[in-house]
Amino acid sequence: MAFYRPDSAMQAQLAGLLDRLSADNRPGLHNSVAISWVRYDRSDPIPGSGLGAGWSDQRGFFPASVVKLFYALAAEEWLQQDLLPEGEELRRAMRDMIADSSNDATSLVLDLLTGTTSGPSLRGDCWESWQQQRQLVNDWLQGLGWPELEKVNCCQKTWGDGPYGREKDFYGADLGNRNALTTAATARMLEAVMTNALVSPLACKRLRQLLSRSIDLMQRKADPENQVDGFLGEGLSMGTRLWSKAGWMSQARHDAAWWSFGEGPPMLLVVFTQGRERANDTTLLPALARELSNLHA
């Protein structure tokens, strides 16, 4: 069961749009993209009230920086349960992790969430204990009982050059323990933030403030790492309010976005793409947001 109400008309529209975008010099698009698309009929939707459609939405993708949304929610949950002390440095790291997508900040947040640190390889009981601790975010996610979370893996830090030492060991010889997310899981998690459905309303408000993006052209020019250009937000019209978390690396370009025009009902769209060609395509995600938004303007 999806967390939204499946809509056959939306499903047909989504498939038709992928056909058109694939024909526009994007061979293999259908096999290199996953999408969750949900629209709502009221400005203050309740969880699970949207109509939606998906494409490969249960397929696991390496999430790049989108995983930081899950770590931010986990941090708010730990704070709520008094498992972490409130502190200025944690708040600074959470802001930089989400607003600026800092990998260094993410490293600290995951250390605090799991009681682990990076460093040289470990052996014996110390290594076993370290691995168990690093699974604490996954344990929390599985404890939620959401079917969308069954295939996720959120236990690795995010990197610029890549992991070393015990972090490299933890990836496994075949990288089989890399982070993995589906668009369905990401969409439900973002909906939870936007509708106060998981942590406290105050915590969700703090997260929304971090996720808020400006689509103003002047502000985007002043910030080359704005997480709008080349992503879903670029396809939205001026006057749209946007909350999002993007992810990009050499083999992936992803975005998870929630937006509304003025005070109108919102739309939720999560798109994951993989492969070097998709990662370098700066027009695909804006086109998806623009076309799907216009279908229900």
C-alpha positions in Angstrom: 0.0 0.0 0.0 1.3 3.4 -0.9 1.1 6.3 1.6 -1.0 8.2 -1.0 -4.1 7.2 -3.0 -2.9 5.9 -6.4 -4.5 7.7 -9.3 -4.6 6.0 -12.7 -4.8 9.3 -14.6 -1.7 10.7 -12.9 0.0 7.4 -13.6 -0.8 7.7 -17.3 0.4 11.3 -17.4 3.7 10.4 -15.7 4.3 7.5 -18.1 3.5 9.8 -21.1 5.8 12.5 -19.9 8.7 10.0 -19.5 8.1 8.8 -23.0 8.3 12.4 -24.4 11.4 13.2 -22.3 13.1 10.0 -23.4 12.4 10.7 -27.0 14.1 14.1 -26.5 17.6 12.6 -26.9 17.5 10.7 -23.6 17.8 7.1 -24.5 17.4 4.7 -21.6 15.6 7.2 -19.4 12.9 4.8 -18.3 15.5 2.5 -16.7 17.6 5.2 -15.1 15.0 7.1 -13.2 12.6 6.6 -10.2 9.8 9.0 -9.3 7.2 9.6 -6.6 4.6 12.2 -7.4 1.9 13.3 -5.0 -0.6 16.2 -5.2 -3.0 17.5 -2.6 -6.3 19.2 -2.7 -6.0 21.4 0.3 -3.4 23.9 1.5 -2.9 22.1 4.8 -3.0 18.4 3.9 -3.0 15.6 6.4 -0.7 12.7 6.0 -1.8 10.2 3.4 -4.4 12.4 1.9 -2.7 13.0 -1.5 -3.3 11.5 -4.9 -0.2 10.0 -6.5 1.7 8.0 -9.0 5.1 6.4 -9.1 7.7 5.1 -11.4 10.2 2.5 -10.1 9.5 4.1 -6.7 10.5 1.0 -4.7 13.8 0.6 -6.5 16.8 1.3 -4.3 19.2 4.1 -5.4 22.4 5.4 -3.9 20.9 8.6 -2.5 23.9 10.9 -2.3 23.0 13.9 -0.2 19.3 13.2 0.0 20.1 10.9 3.0 20.8 14.0 5.0 17.0 14.6 5.3 16.8 11.3 7.1 19.7 12.2 9.4 18.1 15.6 10.2 14.8 13.9 11.2 16.7 11.3 13.3 18.5 14.1 15.1 15.2 15.8 16.0 13.9 12.5 17.2 17.0 11.9 19.4 16.6 15.4 20.8 13.0 14.8 21.5 13.8 11.6 23.4 16.7 13.2 25.3 19.1 10.9 23.6 21.2 14.0 22.5 21.8 17.1 24.4 20.6 20.4 22.8 23.6 22.4 21.7 24.7 25.2 19.4 27.3 23.1 17.6 24.7 20.4 16.8 22.3 23.0 15.5 25.0 24.6 13.4 25.9 21.2 11.9 22.2 20.4 11.1 21.8 23.8 9.4 24.9 23.3 7.3 24.0 19.7 6.5 20.6 20.6 5.1 20.8 24.2 3.9 24.3 24.0 2.4 24.6 20.1 2.1 27.9 20.1 4.0 29.5 16.6 4.2 31.7 17.8 7.1 28.6 18.8 9.1 26.9 15.4 8.2 29.9 13.6 9.6 29.4 15.2 13.0 25.6 14.7 13.0 26.0 10.9 12.3 28.7 10.6 14.9 26.4 12.1 17.5 23.4 10.0 16.4 25.3 6.7 16.6 28.2 7.3 19.1 30.7 6.4 16.5 33.7 8.2 14.9 35.8 7.7 11.8 39.4 6.5 12.0 41.7 3.6 11.4 40.4 0.1 10.8 39.1 -1.8 13.9 39.2 -5.5 14.8 37.4 -7.9 17.0 34.8 -6.8 19.6 35.5 -3.1 19.0 34.7 -3.5 15.3 31.5 -5.5 16.0 30.3 -2.9 18.5 31.1 0.0 16.1 29.0 -1.6 13.4 26.1 -2.2 15.7 26.2 1.4 16.8 26.3 2.7 13.3 23.0 0.9 12.6 21.0 3.0 15.1 19.4 5.2 12.5 18.3 2.1 10.5 17.0 0.6 13.7 14.9 3.7 14.3 13.6 3.7 10.7 12.6 0.1 10.8 10.9 0.7 14.1 8.5 3.1 12.5 6.9 0.2 10.7 6.4 2.0 7.4 6.5 -0.4 4.4 8.3 2.3 2.3 11.3 2.0 4.7 11.9 -1.8 4.3 14.6 -1.4 1.6 16.4 1.7 2.9 19.9 1.8 4.3 21.0 4.9 6.2 24.2 4.2 8.0 27.0 5.8 6.0 28.5 9.3 6.0 28.6 11.4 2.9 31.9 12.1 1.3 33.8 14.3 -1.1 36.7 12.0 -2.0 35.4 8.9 -0.4 35.7 6.8 2.8 38.9 5.7 4.5 39.8 3.3 7.3 36.9 1.8 9.2 34.5 3.8 7.0 35.8 2.1 3.9 35.7 -1.3 5.6 32.1 -0.7 6.6 31.1 -0.2 2.9 32.1 -3.8 2.3 34.3 -5.2 -0.4 31.6 -4.9 -3.1 30.2 -1.6 -1.7 27.1 -3.6 -0.7 26.6 -1.6 2.4 26.3 1.8 0.7 23.4 4.0 1.6 20.2 3.2 -0.3 16.9 5.0 -0.5 13.8 4.7 -2.7 11.7 7.7 -3.9 8.7 6.3 -2.0 10.6 6.3 1.3 12.0 9.7 0.7 8.6 11.1 -0.4 6.9 9.8 2.8 9.6 11.2 4.9 9.4 14.6 3.3 5.6 14.5 3.7 6.0 13.8 7.4 8.2 16.9 7.8 5.7 19.1 5.9 2.6 17.8 7.7 4.0 17.5 11.3 3.5 13.7 11.1 6.6 12.3 12.7 8.5 14.4 15.3 6.9 17.4 17.1 5.3 20.3 15.2 8.1 22.6 16.5 10.8 20.2 15.3 9.1 19.9 11.9 9.0 23.7 11.7 12.7 23.9 12.4 13.3 21.4 9.6 11.1 23.2 7.2 13.1 26.4 7.8 16.3 24.5 6.9 14.7 23.0 3.7 13.2 26.3 2.5 14.8 27.4 -0.9 14.5 30.7 -2.8 13.8 30.5 -6.5 14.6 34.2 -6.9 17.1 34.5 -9.7 19.3 37.0 -8.0 19.6 35.0 -4.8 20.4 31.9 -6.8 23.2 33.7 -8.7 24.7 34.7 -5.4 24.8 31.1 -4.2 26.2 28.6 -6.8 25.3 25.7 -4.4 21.7 26.8 -4.2 20.1 23.3 -4.8 17.7 24.8 -7.2 19.5 25.3 -10.5 19.7 22.0 -12.3 17.1 20.5 -9.9 13.4 20.5 -9.5 13.1 24.1 -8.3 14.5 25.5 -11.5 11.3 24.3 -13.3 8.9 26.3 -11.0 7.4 29.6 -11.7 8.2 32.8 -9.7 5.9 33.1 -6.7 6.3 29.4 -5.8 7.3 28.5 -2.3 9.8 25.6 -2.3 11.2 23.2 0.3 13.7 20.7 -1.0 16.8 18.6 -0.5 18.9 17.8 -3.5 21.7 15.3 -4.1 24.3 15.2 -6.8 27.5 13.3 -7.6 29.2 11.9 -10.6 26.7 9.1 -11.1 23.5 10.5 -9.7 21.3 13.6 -9.7 18.4 13.6 -7.2 15.9 15.9 -5.7 13.1 15.7 -3.2 10.8 18.8 -3.3 7.5 20.1 -1.9 6.1 23.3 -3.3 3.0 25.4 -3.5 2.1 28.4 -5.5 1.1 31.1 -3.1 -1.4 29.6 -0.6 -2.6 27.0 -2.9 -2.5 23.2 -2.3 1.0 21.7 -2.4 2.7 19.1 -4.6 5.3 16.6 -3.7 7.8 15.3 -6.2 10.9 13.1 -5.6 13.1 12.1 -8.5 16.2 9.9 -8.4 18.4 9.4 -11.5 21.5 7.3 -12.0 24.3 7.1 -14.5 26.9 9.7 -15.6 24.6 10.9 -18.5 21.7 11.5 -16.1 24.0 13.1 -13.5 25.2 15.6 -16.1 21.7 16.4 -17.4 20.8 19.7 -15.8 17.5 20.0 -17.7 15.7 16.8 -16.9 14.7 17.6 -13.3 13.5 21.1 -14.1 11.5 19.7 -17.0 9.8 17.1 -14.8 8.8 19.7 -12.2 7.6 22.2 -14.8 5.5 19.7 -16.8 3.9 18.0 -13.8 3.2 21.3 -12.1 1.5 22.6 -15.2 -0.7 19.5 -15.5 -2.5 20.5 -12.3 -2.1 24.3 -12.2 
